[in-house]
C-alpha cells in the first residue's frame, strides 16, 4: 500500500528531500542491489578504518572541518550526540526558543538546565537572527557550558555564527550550531569558529532522507567521546543505502559545481518573475533557496495557499503556517519546477484581495516551574482548554517545523491556549508527545 502510494505520487516537490526525486539528473540505482551489512571489505560505521573512513574524510573536506562523521538518522542523532558530549548533568545551556525539539530532548536526556535567548520577531511575525550583543549580555550574567544556535532557520534566517562564537568562547562557552537547513552553504562553514555544526544533507542536497553529518571545528571537543555518543544514538545496523547516498551526494556536488551557479540563476529568475505579485509577497531572507510566501496582506491563510497549490496546481510545499508558506528548493529543482510555482503564485494572486496585516505573533515564553527532566510521575490527562495554571508534562508543537510551543515543566497559561486555538483555526496541525493534542494533555497540578 505505502509503496504503491509512493510510486504514484507525481506532485511537484517544493519540500525536502533535496534530491527532489530527480532520477533524470541523479540516476535510479537505489536501493536493493546495494542494501548490505558489515560484511568483509565494507567497514563499520562505528569503527571506520576503510571505505567508510574515506567517506568521512570527504565530508571533512566538503565542510572544511577538523573532522566530520556520517549520520544515518538525520540531524537529530547528531544533535543528541553533540549535546551528550558537551553537556553534563546540571550544566546551564543557552538556546533560542525557536530550536528544534531534538535540542530540548538532548538537554533533557543529560539533565541540563535550559535558559533562553529569544530572537525578536520581524514585521511578518517570523523570528529574526540572534543578536551577538544580546548573547554577550546574557553570557556575562551567568556561566553557560553550551550555547546552541539554529542557523539557518526554517525560513532561511542566518545568524553570524563566527561573531557569536568569538563572544561565547570569551566566556568559556562552547557553541553547537543546528545547521540542519544549511547543508548546501559550504562557504558559510569555511573558517567556522563554532565548535560543532550538524547539517542535514537530505534537506537541501541530493541525498536520501535521514542522511546527515556532524562536523567538528574545535579542539575543545572530545572527539573520542563524541564517537562513543554517536554509537549510542545511531543504529548498530546502519543502512549502506544511506551511507552510499551520502558519498554519492558528496561526489555529485564536488563534480558538478556549476549546478550551484545555475541554481542561483533559477532563483534569481523566479524572484524576478514574481515581482509583479500584488497581494502575496515573497520575503527574502539570507538563504534565498527558502522561498517564503507571505499571505498576511491578503484574504488567505498560509494553510489555504498550501492547499490551493496542492489541489489546483499539483505543487506540494514544505510547510504552511498561519500567515506564510515555505517552499524548499535545491540544485535538483528544474526550470519547469520554478516556472510552475511562479505561474501558480501569479495566478492565485489575481484572485486575492488586499488586507492590512495584523501581526498577532506576540508569543511570550511561559513561566518555567521546573526543568523538563524533573517532570515525572503523578501526571494526569486533562482537557487542554481547562489546563490553565497547571504544569505541562509534554512538548506541544506544530510540525513542521517541530519548534515547541510548550515545554515540559512550563505552566500553561491562557495565552498558550489562545495561540494553539489560533493555529488550529488556521488549519495548522498541533502535536504532543503522547498524541492527545489538541484536545487533551498530560499535566501535573501546581
C-alpha positions as CSV (number, residue, x, y, z in Angstrom):
1,X,0.0,0.0,0.0
2,X,2.7,2.5,1.1
3,X,5.0,1.6,-1.8
4,X,2.2,1.9,-4.3
5,X,1.2,5.3,-2.9
6,X,4.8,6.5,-3.0
7,X,5.2,5.3,-6.6
8,X,2.1,7.1,-7.7
9,X,3.0,10.5,-6.1
10,X,3.6,12.9,-9.0
11,X,3.3,16.2,-7.3
12,X,6.0,18.9,-7.9
13,X,8.1,18.7,-4.7
14,X,8.9,22.1,-3.2
15,X,9.8,20.3,0.0
16,X,12.6,18.1,1.3
17,X,14.4,15.8,0.5
18,X,16.7,17.9,-1.7
19,X,17.1,15.2,-4.4
20,X,13.5,16.1,-5.5
21,X,13.1,12.6,-6.9
22,X,15.0,13.9,-9.9
23,X,16.1,10.5,-11.3
24,X,16.8,12.1,-14.7
25,X,19.6,14.0,-13.1
26,X,20.8,11.6,-10.4
27,X,20.1,8.2,-11.9
28,X,17.9,5.4,-10.5
29,X,20.3,2.9,-8.9
30,X,18.9,2.7,-5.3
31,X,18.3,0.6,-3.2
32,X,18.1,-3.2,-3.3
33,X,21.3,-4.1,-5.0
34,X,23.4,-2.1,-2.5
35,X,21.5,-2.9,0.7
36,X,24.1,-5.0,2.6
37,X,25.6,-5.1,6.0
38,X,29.0,-5.1,7.7
39,X,30.5,-7.9,5.6
40,X,34.2,-8.3,4.8
41,X,35.6,-5.3,3.0
42,X,32.7,-2.9,3.8
43,X,33.9,-1.4,7.0
44,X,31.9,-0.5,10.1
45,X,30.3,2.9,10.8
46,X,31.1,2.8,14.5
47,X,34.8,2.0,13.9
48,X,35.6,3.1,10.4
49,X,39.0,2.1,9.1
50,X,38.4,1.6,5.3
51,X,35.8,2.8,2.8
52,X,33.6,4.5,5.4
53,X,36.5,6.3,6.9
54,X,37.1,7.7,3.3
55,X,33.6,8.9,3.2
56,X,34.0,10.8,6.5
57,X,37.2,12.3,5.0
58,X,35.2,13.5,2.0
59,X,32.7,15.2,4.4
60,X,35.6,16.8,6.3
61,X,36.9,18.3,3.1
62,X,33.5,19.4,1.9
63,X,32.7,21.3,5.2
64,X,36.2,22.5,5.9
65,X,36.1,20.8,9.4
66,X,38.7,19.2,11.6
67,X,36.7,16.0,11.5
68,X,33.3,15.0,10.2
69,X,31.1,11.9,10.7
70,X,28.3,10.5,8.7
71,X,24.8,10.4,10.3
72,X,22.2,7.9,9.2
73,X,19.3,9.0,11.4
74,X,19.2,12.7,10.4
75,X,20.4,15.7,12.3
76,X,18.5,14.5,15.3
77,X,21.1,11.8,16.0
78,X,23.9,14.4,15.6
79,X,22.3,16.9,17.9
80,X,21.7,14.3,20.6
81,X,25.2,13.0,20.3
82,X,26.8,16.5,20.4
83,X,24.8,17.7,23.4
84,X,25.6,14.5,25.4
85,X,29.3,15.1,24.6
86,X,29.4,18.7,25.5
87,X,27.0,18.9,28.5
88,X,27.0,17.3,31.9
89,X,24.2,17.0,34.4
90,X,23.4,20.4,36.0
91,X,25.2,22.4,33.3
92,X,23.5,25.6,32.1
93,X,22.6,25.6,28.4
94,X,21.6,28.7,26.5
95,X,19.3,28.2,23.5
96,X,16.9,30.3,21.3
97,X,13.3,29.4,21.9
98,X,13.0,28.5,18.2
99,X,15.2,25.5,18.5
100,X,14.0,22.1,17.1
101,X,12.5,19.7,19.6
102,X,15.6,17.4,19.3
103,X,17.6,20.1,21.0
104,X,15.3,20.1,24.0
105,X,15.3,16.3,24.1
106,X,19.1,16.3,24.1
107,X,19.3,18.7,27.1
108,X,16.6,16.8,28.9
109,X,18.5,13.5,28.5
110,X,21.7,14.8,30.1
111,X,19.7,16.7,32.8
112,X,20.9,20.1,31.7
113,X,19.3,23.4,32.7
114,X,17.6,25.3,29.8
115,X,17.9,29.1,29.6
116,X,16.6,31.1,26.7
117,X,17.8,33.9,24.5
118,X,14.9,34.7,22.2
119,X,15.3,36.5,18.9
120,X,12.8,39.2,18.2
121,X,10.0,38.8,15.7
122,X,10.2,40.8,12.4
123,X,7.2,42.6,10.9
124,X,5.9,39.4,9.4
125,X,5.9,37.5,12.8
126,X,9.0,35.5,11.9
127,X,12.0,35.1,14.2
128,X,14.9,37.3,13.3
129,X,18.6,36.4,13.6
130,X,20.4,36.2,17.0
131,X,21.9,39.5,18.2
132,X,25.5,39.0,19.2
133,X,25.3,41.9,21.7
134,X,22.3,40.2,23.4
135,X,24.3,37.0,23.6
136,X,27.2,38.8,25.3
137,X,24.8,40.4,27.7
138,X,23.3,37.0,28.8
139,X,26.7,35.3,29.0
140,X,28.1,38.0,31.2
141,X,25.3,37.3,33.8
142,X,25.9,33.5,34.3
143,X,28.2,30.7,33.1
144,X,26.9,28.6,30.4
145,X,28.5,25.3,29.3
146,X,27.0,25.4,25.9
147,X,25.3,27.9,23.5
148,X,23.1,26.3,20.8
149,X,22.2,28.3,17.7
150,X,19.7,27.4,14.9
151,X,21.2,28.8,11.7
152,X,19.8,28.9,9.1
153,X,16.3,28.8,10.5
154,X,13.4,27.0,8.8
155,X,12.7,30.3,6.9
156,X,16.3,30.9,5.9
157,X,17.4,33.4,8.5
158,X,21.2,33.1,9.1
159,X,23.0,34.4,12.2
160,X,26.6,35.4,12.4
161,X,27.9,32.3,14.0
162,X,31.6,33.4,13.9
163,X,31.0,36.6,15.8
164,X,28.7,34.9,18.3
165,X,31.3,32.1,18.7
166,X,34.0,34.6,19.4
167,X,31.9,36.1,22.1
168,X,30.9,32.7,23.6
169,X,34.4,31.4,23.7
170,X,35.5,34.6,25.6
171,X,33.2,33.4,28.4
172,X,34.3,29.7,28.1
173,X,31.1,28.7,26.5
174,X,31.1,26.1,23.7
175,X,28.9,26.6,20.6
176,X,26.8,24.0,18.8
177,X,25.1,25.0,15.6
178,X,22.0,23.2,14.4
179,X,22.6,23.9,10.7
180,X,20.2,21.2,9.6
181,X,18.8,23.5,6.9
182,X,22.2,24.7,5.8
183,X,23.9,21.6,4.3
184,X,24.3,23.4,1.0
185,X,26.0,26.5,2.4
186,X,29.6,25.2,2.3
187,X,31.2,28.7,2.3
188,X,29.2,29.6,5.4
189,X,31.1,27.0,7.3
190,X,34.5,27.8,5.9
191,X,36.8,29.1,8.7
192,X,33.9,28.3,11.1
193,X,34.5,29.3,14.7
194,X,31.7,27.2,16.2
195,X,32.7,24.0,18.0
196,X,30.3,21.6,16.3
197,X,27.9,22.0,13.4
198,X,25.2,19.5,12.4
199,X,23.8,19.5,8.9
200,X,21.1,17.5,7.2
201,X,22.3,16.6,3.7
202,X,18.8,15.3,2.8
203,X,17.1,18.6,3.3
204,X,18.8,20.7,0.6
205,X,21.2,18.4,-1.2
206,X,20.7,15.3,-3.3
207,X,20.8,12.7,-0.5
208,X,18.2,10.2,0.8
209,X,16.1,11.0,3.8
210,X,18.0,10.6,7.1
211,X,21.4,11.4,5.5
212,X,23.2,14.0,7.6
213,X,26.6,14.9,9.0
214,X,28.2,16.2,12.2
215,X,31.2,18.5,11.8
216,X,33.8,19.2,14.5
217,X,35.7,22.6,14.2
218,X,37.3,22.9,17.6
219,X,40.0,21.1,19.6
220,X,37.7,21.8,22.6
221,X,35.5,18.8,21.5
222,X,36.4,15.4,22.9
223,X,36.2,13.5,19.6
224,X,36.6,10.1,21.2
225,X,33.7,10.8,23.5
226,X,31.7,12.1,20.5
227,X,32.3,8.9,18.6
228,X,31.1,7.0,21.6
229,X,27.9,9.0,21.8
230,X,27.4,8.6,18.1
231,X,27.4,4.8,18.7
232,X,24.8,5.3,21.4
233,X,22.4,7.4,19.3
234,X,22.9,5.7,15.9
235,X,21.7,2.2,15.0
236,X,24.2,-0.7,15.3
237,X,22.9,-1.8,11.8
238,X,23.5,1.4,9.7
239,X,22.0,1.4,6.2
240,X,24.6,1.0,3.5
241,X,22.0,2.5,1.2
242,X,22.0,5.7,3.2
243,X,25.8,5.7,3.6
244,X,26.2,5.2,-0.2
245,X,23.8,8.1,-0.7
246,X,26.0,10.3,1.5
247,X,29.1,9.5,-0.6
248,X,27.1,9.9,-3.8
249,X,25.8,13.3,-2.7
250,X,29.3,14.5,-1.9
251,X,30.8,13.3,-5.2
252,X,27.9,14.8,-7.1
253,X,28.2,18.3,-5.7
254,X,32.0,18.2,-6.0
255,X,31.9,17.1,-9.6
256,X,29.0,19.4,-10.6
257,X,29.9,22.8,-9.0
258,X,28.3,24.5,-12.0
259,X,24.9,23.4,-10.7
260,X,25.1,25.9,-7.9
261,X,25.5,28.9,-10.3
262,X,22.7,27.5,-12.4
263,X,20.6,27.1,-9.2
264,X,21.3,30.7,-8.2
265,X,20.2,31.9,-11.6
266,X,17.0,29.9,-11.4
267,X,16.3,31.5,-8.1
268,X,17.0,35.0,-9.4
269,X,14.7,34.4,-12.4
270,X,12.0,33.1,-10.1
271,X,12.1,36.1,-7.8
272,X,12.2,38.5,-10.8
273,X,9.2,36.8,-12.3
274,X,7.3,37.1,-9.0
275,X,8.0,40.9,-8.7
276,X,4.5,41.5,-10.1
277,X,2.8,39.9,-7.2
278,X,0.4,42.5,-5.7
279,X,-1.2,40.6,-2.7
280,X,1.0,37.7,-2.0
281,X,4.5,38.8,-1.0
282,X,7.9,37.0,-1.2
283,X,10.0,37.6,1.8
284,X,13.7,37.4,1.1
285,X,15.8,36.2,4.0
286,X,19.5,35.3,3.9
287,X,19.1,31.9,2.2
288,X,17.0,32.7,-0.9
289,X,16.6,28.9,-1.5
290,X,13.9,29.0,1.2
291,X,11.0,30.6,-0.7
292,X,8.8,32.3,1.9
293,X,5.5,33.4,0.6
294,X,3.7,35.8,3.0
295,X,-0.1,35.7,2.9
296,X,-0.8,38.2,5.8
297,X,-1.6,41.0,3.4
298,X,-4.5,39.2,1.7
299,X,-7.6,37.3,2.4
300,X,-6.0,33.8,2.6
301,X,-4.0,31.9,5.2
302,X,-0.8,30.1,4.6
303,X,-2.6,26.8,5.1
304,X,-5.2,27.7,2.5
305,X,-2.5,28.7,0.0
306,X,-0.7,25.4,0.5
307,X,-4.0,23.6,-0.2
308,X,-4.7,25.5,-3.4
309,X,-1.1,24.8,-4.6
310,X,-1.6,21.1,-3.9
311,X,-5.1,20.7,-5.2
312,X,-5.2,23.0,-8.2
313,X,-1.5,23.2,-9.3
314,X,-0.1,19.8,-8.2
315,X,2.6,21.5,-6.1
316,X,3.5,20.3,-2.6
317,X,5.3,22.8,-0.4
318,X,7.4,22.1,2.7
319,X,5.5,24.0,5.4
320,X,2.3,26.0,5.9
321,X,1.8,28.4,8.8
322,X,-0.9,30.9,9.7
323,X,0.4,33.7,7.5
324,X,3.0,32.2,5.2
325,X,4.3,29.1,3.5
326,X,7.9,27.8,2.9
327,X,8.8,26.2,-0.4
328,X,12.2,24.5,-0.1
329,X,14.4,24.4,-3.2
330,X,17.7,22.8,-4.2
331,X,20.1,22.3,-7.1
332,X,17.8,19.5,-8.3
333,X,14.8,21.7,-8.9
334,X,14.3,22.3,-12.6
335,X,13.4,25.3,-14.7
336,X,9.9,23.7,-15.1
337,X,9.5,23.4,-11.4
338,X,10.3,27.0,-10.7
339,X,8.1,28.2,-13.6
340,X,5.3,26.1,-12.3
341,X,5.5,27.6,-8.8
342,X,5.9,31.2,-10.1
343,X,2.9,30.8,-12.5
344,X,0.8,29.3,-9.8
345,X,1.5,32.1,-7.4
346,X,0.8,34.7,-10.0
347,X,-2.4,33.0,-10.9
348,X,-3.6,32.7,-7.3
349,X,-2.5,36.3,-6.6
350,X,-5.0,37.7,-9.1
351,X,-8.0,36.2,-7.3
352,X,-7.0,37.6,-3.9
353,X,-7.9,40.9,-2.1
354,X,-5.6,43.1,-0.1
355,X,-6.0,43.5,3.6
356,X,-3.7,45.1,6.2
357,X,-1.7,42.6,8.2
358,X,-2.3,42.4,11.9
359,X,0.8,40.8,13.5
360,X,-0.6,38.6,16.2
361,X,2.6,36.8,16.9
362,X,3.4,38.0,20.4
363,X,4.5,34.7,21.8
364,X,5.9,35.0,25.4
365,X,7.8,32.1,26.9
366,X,5.6,30.6,29.6
367,X,6.8,30.6,33.2
368,X,9.1,27.6,34.0
369,X,8.1,25.7,37.1
370,X,10.9,23.1,36.7
371,X,13.3,21.6,34.2
372,X,11.9,19.1,31.6
373,X,13.8,16.2,33.2
374,X,12.2,17.0,36.6
375,X,8.7,16.3,35.3
376,X,7.9,12.7,36.3
377,X,5.2,10.7,37.9
378,X,1.7,11.7,39.1
379,X,0.6,13.1,35.8
380,X,-3.0,13.1,34.6
381,X,-4.7,13.5,31.3
382,X,-6.7,16.8,31.2
383,X,-8.7,18.8,28.7
384,X,-6.3,21.2,27.2
385,X,-8.8,24.1,27.3
386,X,-9.1,23.6,31.1
387,X,-5.4,23.1,31.8
388,X,-4.6,26.7,32.8
389,X,-2.2,27.2,35.7
390,X,-1.1,23.5,35.6
391,X,2.3,22.2,34.6
392,X,2.7,20.6,31.2
393,X,4.2,17.1,31.1
394,X,4.5,17.1,27.3
395,X,6.0,19.1,24.4
396,X,3.4,20.8,22.3
397,X,4.4,21.8,18.9
398,X,3.4,22.4,15.3
399,X,5.1,20.0,12.8
400,X,6.7,21.1,10.7
401,X,8.9,22.8,11.9
402,X,8.9,21.0,15.3
403,X,9.6,24.1,17.5
404,X,7.9,23.7,20.9
405,X,5.0,26.0,21.8
406,X,5.0,24.4,25.3
407,X,7.9,22.6,27.1
408,X,7.5,20.1,29.9
409,X,7.8,21.9,33.2
410,X,6.2,25.1,31.9
411,X,3.0,26.5,33.4
412,X,0.1,26.5,30.9
413,X,-1.5,30.0,30.6
414,X,-4.4,31.5,28.7
415,X,-2.0,32.9,26.0
416,X,-0.7,29.5,25.1
417,X,-4.3,28.1,24.8
418,X,-5.3,31.1,22.7
419,X,-2.2,30.6,20.5
420,X,-2.9,26.9,20.0
421,X,-6.5,27.7,19.1
422,X,-5.4,30.3,16.7
423,X,-3.1,27.8,14.9
424,X,-5.9,25.3,14.8
425,X,-8.4,27.8,13.4
426,X,-5.8,28.4,10.6
427,X,-5.5,24.7,9.8
428,X,-2.1,24.3,11.4
429,X,-1.6,20.8,12.8
430,X,-0.7,20.7,16.5
431,X,1.0,17.6,18.1
432,X,2.2,16.5,21.5
433,X,4.5,13.7,22.8
434,X,1.7,11.3,23.6
435,X,-0.6,12.1,20.7
436,X,-3.6,13.5,22.6
437,X,-3.3,17.1,21.5
438,X,-5.1,19.3,20.5
439,X,-7.9,18.1,22.8
440,X,-6.0,16.7,25.8
441,X,-2.7,17.0,27.5
442,X,-0.8,15.3,30.4
443,X,-0.4,17.7,33.3
444,X,0.7,18.0,36.9
445,X,-1.1,20.1,39.4
446,X,0.9,23.1,40.6
